[in-house]
Amino acid sequence: MKTQDLKWKGGVTRTVIGDGNTIREHVTIHSATGDGEATTVGSHNHLLAYCHLAHNVTLGSHIIMSNVAPWPGT
């Protein structure tokens, strides 16, 4: 599937999701944008409703992610 990133030049990208994750309604997880790259989600996370994981992100394990939460340090 073609990515939404306008810089995408084609190629094979991946989305890797670990074990034991809870992914609630309306969560979006975007695949990577470069050939051979991956968007990665660890294991045992809780991604609550309406969360968004952007292109090429690496999310660790044992994380609770909530919608409209500020990024640390902002």
Secondary structure, DSSP 4 states (H G I P E B T S, - for coil): ---S-TT------EEEE-SS-EE-TT-EEPPPSSTT-EEEE-SS-EE-TT-EE-TT-EE-SS-EE-TTPPPTT-
